Amino acid sequence: MEIKNVVLAGASGSLGKVILEALIATNKYTITLLTRKDSTATFPSSVHAKQINYDSIEDLTTALTDQDAVISAVGITALDTQEPLIRAAIAAGVRRFIPSDFSSNFSNPLASTLPQYAPQLRINALLQDLVQHHPEFSYTSIRNGPFLDWGLAMGFQVNLRSETPAFYDGGDRRFSTTTLSTVARAVVAVLDIKNLEQTRNRVVSVHDVITTQRHLLDIARKVAPQRNWDPVSVSTEGMERVARENYARGERDLGSLMGLFVMAVFGEGYGGCFERVDNDMLGVGGLDEEGLEGVVRGVLDSFE
């Protein structure tokens, strides 16, 4: 059965906004957005917005009635709110759920030990259990590595705002990375009728490119030859140790946990480089050198 009615949670976030744009661009779906009752976010008139209580399965079930698919793009501090959303989706007869798993490969044995992924691992375990008891319900988890454009702008892959950016363990470790727009296109592709069965109850992985910090900095030097960067090598193990201490103290903001996310992408054996991806099946992704240069140029231009 074709997906026609789609619900998006987290539409005001960095990724949620881009997913919403991609859904609207298809001109195929009736789109409903879930927002908290105290939200002041505004959205295009072509979509429906419903203010709900994320803690109320009854409230959520009402909002999800007659919907075919739910996409969750909630942020890292709201991942646990997905459990009532999932249970409500089942109660309302939703057929496909896409959780907020837009990250590195936390199925990797080493990455799965990183504490920031505990909520996502719980949600994935819940989904795997529930689909056994509710065969009409299904899920697709999307893994994409760090967001390329957003991450560069935030200084994650390479801090291009700094004259002394960190090179993690030397800067030569290969990793997968994906633009927000390609992630959004992957979400839309999962909902396409030709991909529904192939993506049923499984993880799909996508990336735009496999690169290294050193290569990204080389591109930046080409794009902005007037700039000077003198990278310094930083130990991923040292960053992880500090971040674990922060986590144990209850500090859960992105800055405090940066070392954990760095380890997931750049740590040796943590699966930051996707050797197998589903780009071809979904018809998404792929940046050549010129395209990658364009992303780096766009990020540098945004600093001015």
NORGI-V129934 format. One record per residue. N is the residue number from 1. SS is DSSP state (h for helix, s for strand, l for the rest). PHI is phi in radians with two decimals (* if undefined). D_LAST is the distance of its C-alpha to the last C-alpha in Angstrom with 2 decimals. Layout:
# NORGI-V129934
N,SS,PHI,D_LAST / N,SS,PHI,D_LAST
This chain:
# NORGI-V129934
1,l,*,48.53 / 2,l,-1.23,45.30 / 3,l,-1.40,42.47 / 4,l,-2.14,41.99 / 5,s,-1.88,41.03 / 6,s,-2.16,37.97 / 7,s,-1.90,36.79 / 8,s,-2.14,33.29 / 9,s,-1.84,32.75 / 10,l,1.51,29.29 / 11,l,-1.23,27.74 / 12,l,-1.60,25.12 / 13,l,-1.39,23.56 / 14,h,-1.02,20.64 / 15,h,-1.40,23.21 / 16,h,-0.98,25.71 / 17,h,-1.05,23.54 / 18,h,-1.28,23.14 / 19,h,-1.07,26.86 / 20,h,-1.04,27.77 / 21,h,-1.04,25.94 / 22,h,-1.17,27.77 / 23,h,-1.12,31.07 / 24,h,-1.09,30.80 / 25,h,-1.09,29.97 / 26,h,-1.22,33.28 / 27,l,0.99,35.27 / 28,l,-1.96,37.87 / 29,l,-2.07,37.75 / 30,s,-1.55,38.64 / 31,s,-1.92,35.88 / 32,s,-2.11,36.45 / 33,s,-1.90,33.89 / 34,s,-1.73,35.07 / 35,s,-2.29,33.51 / 36,s,-1.23,34.78 / 37,l,-1.10,36.91 / 38,l,-1.70,34.51 / 39,l,-1.25,31.44 / 40,l,-1.97,29.60 / 41,l,-1.13,27.50 / 42,l,-2.02,27.87 / 43,l,-2.41,28.36 / 44,l,-1.03,29.24 / 45,l,-1.19,32.77 / 46,l,-1.36,33.86 / 47,l,-2.02,34.06 / 48,s,-1.74,36.40 / 49,s,-2.03,35.26 / 50,s,-2.14,37.81 / 51,s,-1.48,37.52 / 52,s,-2.39,39.50 / 53,l,-1.73,40.58 / 54,l,-1.13,39.31 / 55,l,-1.56,42.19 / 56,l,-1.80,44.86 / 57,h,-1.11,46.16 / 58,h,-1.11,48.25 / 59,h,-1.09,45.32 / 60,h,-1.16,43.29 / 61,h,-1.05,46.30 / 62,h,-1.06,46.71 / 63,h,-1.18,43.09 / 64,h,-1.67,43.42 / 65,l,-1.06,46.75 / 66,l,1.24,46.88 / 67,l,-1.73,43.55 / 68,l,-1.66,43.42 / 69,s,-2.54,40.33 / 70,s,-2.18,38.07 / 71,s,-1.94,34.56 / 72,s,-1.85,33.28 / 73,l,-2.14,29.54 / 74,l,-1.20,30.00 / 75,l,-1.32,27.90 / 76,h,-1.12,29.23 / 77,h,-1.44,30.77 / 78,h,-2.09,32.78 / 79,h,-1.09,34.20 / 80,h,-1.22,37.70 / 81,h,-1.21,37.76 / 82,h,-1.27,38.21 / 83,h,-1.07,41.87 / 84,h,-1.10,43.19 / 85,h,-1.13,41.00 / 86,h,-1.16,42.65 / 87,h,-1.12,46.12 / 88,h,-1.18,45.64 / 89,h,-1.05,44.49 / 90,h,-1.15,47.75 / 91,h,-1.09,49.79 / 92,h,-1.55,48.28 / 93,l,1.49,48.91 / 94,l,-1.13,45.33 / 95,l,-1.69,45.52 / 96,s,-2.42,42.18 / 97,s,-2.15,39.84 / 98,s,-1.97,36.45 / 99,l,-1.32,35.54 / 100,l,-1.43,32.13 / 101,l,-1.97,32.34 / 102,l,-1.34,28.99 / 103,l,-2.69,28.63 / 104,l,-1.29,29.96 / 105,l,-1.44,33.65 / 106,l,-1.37,35.38 / 107,l,-1.36,38.68 / 108,l,-1.03,38.48 / 109,l,-0.97,41.15 / 110,l,-1.30,38.92 / 111,h,-1.07,35.93 / 112,h,-1.17,38.43 / 113,h,-1.50,39.25 / 114,l,-1.31,35.78 / 115,h,-1.13,36.26 / 116,h,-1.16,33.12 / 117,h,-1.60,34.75 / 118,h,-0.98,38.01 / 119,h,-1.10,37.32 / 120,h,-1.19,36.43 / 121,h,-1.13,39.49 / 122,h,-1.12,41.65 / 123,h,-1.12,40.42 / 124,h,-1.14,41.02 / 125,h,-1.12,44.47 / 126,h,-1.10,45.24 / 127,h,-1.07,44.29 / 128,h,-1.07,46.38 / 129,h,-1.28,49.30 / 130,h,-1.18,49.09 / 131,h,-1.19,49.01 / 132,h,-1.24,52.33 / 133,h,-1.71,53.92 / 134,l,-2.31,52.21 / 135,l,-1.11,52.28 / 136,l,-1.38,50.96 / 137,l,-1.77,47.69 / 138,s,-2.62,45.14 / 139,s,-2.47,41.67 / 140,s,-2.42,38.93 / 141,s,-1.80,36.49 / 142,s,-1.96,33.26 / 143,s,-2.01,31.64 / 144,l,-2.48,28.38 / 145,l,1.19,26.98 / 146,s,-1.16,23.49 / 147,s,-1.16,21.10 / 148,h,-1.16,19.04 / 149,h,-1.21,15.84 / 150,h,-1.09,16.08 / 151,h,-1.12,17.27 / 152,h,-1.10,14.57 / 153,h,-1.10,11.92 / 154,h,-1.54,14.40 / 155,l,1.48,15.06 / 156,l,-1.36,18.56 / 157,l,-1.10,19.38 / 158,l,-2.55,17.24 / 159,l,-1.45,14.94 / 160,l,-1.32,12.10 / 161,l,-1.37,10.44 / 162,l,-1.65,13.76 / 163,l,-1.35,15.31 / 164,l,-2.23,18.52 / 165,l,-1.15,18.16 / 166,s,-1.37,21.51 / 167,s,-1.84,23.65 / 168,s,-1.33,26.25 / 169,l,0.92,29.70 / 170,l,1.85,28.43 / 171,l,1.51,25.74 / 172,l,-1.91,28.15 / 173,l,-1.35,29.28 / 174,l,-1.34,28.96 / 175,s,-2.58,27.68 / 176,s,-1.55,27.27 / 177,s,-2.64,24.09 / 178,s,-2.51,23.52 / 179,l,-1.24,20.90 / 180,h,-1.01,21.45 / 181,h,-1.16,22.68 / 182,h,-1.23,25.28 / 183,h,-1.05,26.52 / 184,h,-1.10,26.99 / 185,h,-1.13,28.83 / 186,h,-1.14,31.02 / 187,h,-1.05,31.96 / 188,h,-1.10,32.98 / 189,h,-1.14,34.89 / 190,h,-1.05,36.85 / 191,h,-1.39,38.11 / 192,l,-1.17,39.30 / 193,l,-1.02,43.09 / 194,l,-1.28,43.31 / 195,l,-1.94,41.46 / 196,l,-1.03,42.95 / 197,l,-1.27,45.85 / 198,l,-1.17,44.01 / 199,l,-1.82,41.42 / 200,l,-1.25,44.05 / 201,l,0.93,44.15 / 202,s,-2.70,41.97 / 203,s,-1.58,38.62 / 204,s,-2.04,36.50 / 205,s,-2.04,33.75 / 206,l,-2.41,30.87 / 207,l,-2.69,27.95 / 208,l,-1.55,25.63 / 209,s,-2.84,25.84 / 210,s,-1.82,27.33 / 211,s,-2.53,25.14 / 212,l,-2.35,24.67 / 213,h,-1.05,22.01 / 214,h,-1.07,22.80 / 215,h,-1.17,22.40 / 216,h,-1.08,18.97 / 217,h,-1.22,17.86 / 218,h,-1.05,19.67 / 219,h,-1.12,17.73 / 220,h,-1.07,14.37 / 221,h,-1.15,15.95 / 222,h,-1.18,17.06 / 223,h,-1.23,13.79 / 224,l,-2.25,11.94 / 225,l,-1.11,15.07 / 226,l,-1.36,13.54 / 227,l,-1.53,12.56 / 228,l,-2.06,15.54 / 229,l,-2.20,16.65 / 230,l,-2.20,20.16 / 231,l,-1.14,21.17 / 232,s,-2.13,24.07 / 233,s,-1.39,26.72 / 234,s,-2.21,27.31 / 235,l,-1.37,30.47 / 236,h,-1.14,30.27 / 237,h,-1.11,33.70 / 238,h,-1.12,32.63 / 239,h,-1.15,29.73 / 240,h,-1.10,32.16 / 241,h,-1.05,34.72 / 242,h,-1.10,32.49 / 243,h,-1.15,31.26 / 244,h,-1.11,34.90 / 245,h,-1.13,35.85 / 246,h,-1.08,33.17 / 247,h,-1.06,34.43 / 248,h,-1.11,38.01 / 249,l,-1.46,37.13 / 250,l,1.56,35.81 / 251,l,-1.48,32.09 / 252,l,-2.04,30.73 / 253,l,-1.32,27.02 / 254,l,-1.04,24.53 / 255,l,-1.10,23.56 / 256,l,-1.18,27.26 / 257,l,-1.74,28.10 / 258,h,-0.94,25.29 / 259,h,-1.08,27.91 / 260,h,-1.26,30.01 / 261,h,-1.23,27.39 / 262,h,-1.07,26.49 / 263,h,-1.10,30.23 / 264,h,-1.07,30.61 / 265,h,-1.62,28.11 / 266,h,-1.89,28.61 / 267,l,-1.20,32.08 / 268,l,-1.15,34.82 / 269,l,1.50,37.08 / 270,l,-1.56,35.01 / 271,l,1.39,34.48 / 272,l,-1.18,30.73 / 273,l,-1.79,31.38 / 274,l,-1.45,33.08 / 275,l,-1.35,35.81 / 276,l,-2.23,37.06 / 277,l,-2.30,35.08 / 278,l,-1.88,36.11 / 279,h,-0.95,33.57 / 280,h,-1.12,36.41 / 281,h,-1.06,38.42 / 282,h,-1.53,35.60 / 283,l,1.21,34.20 / 284,l,-2.33,30.60 / 285,l,1.44,28.04 / 286,l,1.91,27.53 / 287,l,-2.04,24.51 / 288,l,-1.46,25.33 / 289,h,-1.07,23.35 / 290,h,-1.14,21.57 / 291,h,-1.14,20.72 / 292,h,-1.13,19.48 / 293,h,-1.07,17.29 / 294,h,-1.11,15.88 / 295,h,-1.14,15.09 / 296,h,-1.09,13.37 / 297,h,-1.07,11.34 / 298,h,-1.08,10.45 / 299,h,-1.17,9.47 / 300,h,-1.11,7.28 / 301,h,-1.09,5.59 / 302,h,-1.21,5.50 / 303,l,-1.36,3.78 / 304,l,-1.52,0.00
